[in-house]
């Protein structure tokens, strides 16, 4: 008898900028594996740095997923978990093959180890029992 893997409805993509952060496009990227929508976005920064906030943008196929100028912003204060700003479309739809990427738009002096987690939820699936591509772990 095997253990059936049930949690195939969500995929968390981890975007990481290791070490001291510098402002640049496409610091990390992932290809979406199935159609769905972005259901959550949060981040953490080990060291917020010594001056202004560090600002990170998540893009879908090169275009920001955030509405307006507000993006993921890490303060220069003690590290804390931050949540996403207003999405351009809520929920933001994604298709299999879309490229999600992380840009560091600006960063504080000595800011380091920025991580942003983006959760994509599969569309058309009510429960994992409806998924035909599940895995059995023996």
Helices and strands as residue ranges (DSSP letters): E 3-4, E 10-20, E 24-31, E 36-47, E 54-60, E 63-64, E 72-74, E 81-83, E 92-94, E 99-106, E 112-122, G 128-130, E 136-137
